[in-house]
Amino acid sequence: MEKKLTAEDCSALLVKKQEELKSAGEARYPRRADFTDREVMAIKAFFGPWGRALEAAGIKPPRSDDRAAKRAEKRAAQKQKRKEFRNKTEERGKKV
C-alpha cells in the first residue's frame, strides 16, 4: 500500500508538474489529467477545487478580492436604474 499524501506532497506534485511543463515549453497550468486519480483525489481533498489548489501551490495568482465589491457596485447601479425607471413610469401614469 502506498504512503498517504500530505498537503505538502500535493503542493510539491503541482509545483513539480508546473516546472516540467515549463521546461517542455508548454505555457499552461497543470491539469487533473496530468496526475493519477489517487493524486487528484488527494490534491482536491486538501485544497478544494482545482483552481484553488493551483493558487495554494503558488502556481496561479489568487483571485482578486475586489470581485465581490465590483459585483455589489454593479447590483447597486442596476437597482438605481430600476428605481428611476419605476419613478418615470409612475409620473407618466399620473400625467395622463
C-alpha positions in Angstrom: 0.0 0.0 0.0 1.3 3.4 -0.9 2.0 6.1 1.7 -0.7 8.7 2.2 -0.1 12.0 0.6 0.2 15.1 2.7 -0.7 18.7 1.8 3.0 19.4 1.3 3.3 16.3 -1.0 0.3 17.5 -3.0 1.7 21.0 -3.3 5.1 19.6 -4.4 3.4 17.5 -7.0 1.7 20.5 -8.5 4.9 22.6 -8.5 7.0 19.8 -10.0 4.5 19.3 -12.8 4.4 23.1 -13.5 8.2 23.0 -13.8 8.1 20.0 -16.1 5.6 21.8 -18.3 7.7 25.0 -18.4 10.8 23.0 -19.3 8.9 21.3 -22.1 7.9 24.7 -23.5 4.2 24.4 -22.6 2.5 27.6 -21.4 -0.3 26.1 -19.3 -1.2 25.2 -15.8 -1.1 21.6 -14.7 -4.4 19.8 -15.4 -6.1 17.0 -13.5 -5.4 14.7 -16.4 -1.6 15.2 -15.7 -2.0 13.2 -12.4 -3.2 9.8 -11.3 -6.7 9.5 -9.8 -5.2 9.0 -6.4 -3.1 12.2 -6.7 -6.1 14.2 -7.9 -8.3 13.0 -5.1 -5.6 13.9 -2.5 -5.0 17.3 -4.0 -8.7 18.1 -4.1 -9.2 16.8 -0.6 -6.6 19.2 0.8 -7.2 22.3 -1.3 -10.7 22.0 -2.7 -11.4 22.9 -6.3 -8.6 22.6 -8.8 -8.1 26.3 -9.3 -7.8 26.8 -5.5 -5.2 24.0 -5.4 -3.2 25.8 -8.1 -3.4 29.0 -6.1 -2.4 27.2 -2.8 0.7 25.8 -4.6 1.7 29.3 -5.8 1.3 28.3 -9.4 -1.7 30.5 -10.3 -2.2 34.0 -8.9 -5.0 34.2 -6.3 -8.4 35.6 -7.4 -8.8 39.3 -6.8 -10.8 40.2 -3.6 -12.3 43.2 -5.3 -14.6 40.9 -7.3 -17.3 40.9 -4.6 -17.0 44.7 -4.4 -17.5 45.0 -8.2 -20.5 42.8 -8.1 -22.1 44.8 -5.3 -21.4 48.0 -7.1 -23.0 46.6 -10.3 -26.1 45.5 -8.4 -26.5 48.9 -6.7 -26.3 50.6 -10.1 -28.9 48.2 -11.6 -31.2 48.8 -8.5 -30.9 52.5 -9.0 -31.7 52.2 -12.7 -34.8 50.2 -11.9 -35.9 52.7 -9.3 -35.5 55.6 -11.7 -37.5 53.7 -14.4 -40.3 53.0 -12.0 -40.4 56.6 -11.0 -40.6 57.7 -14.6 -43.4 55.3 -15.4 -45.3 56.3 -12.3 -45.0 60.0 -13.3 -46.2 59.3 -16.8 -49.2 57.4 -15.4 -50.2 60.4 -13.2 -49.9 62.9 -16.0 -52.3 61.1 -18.3 
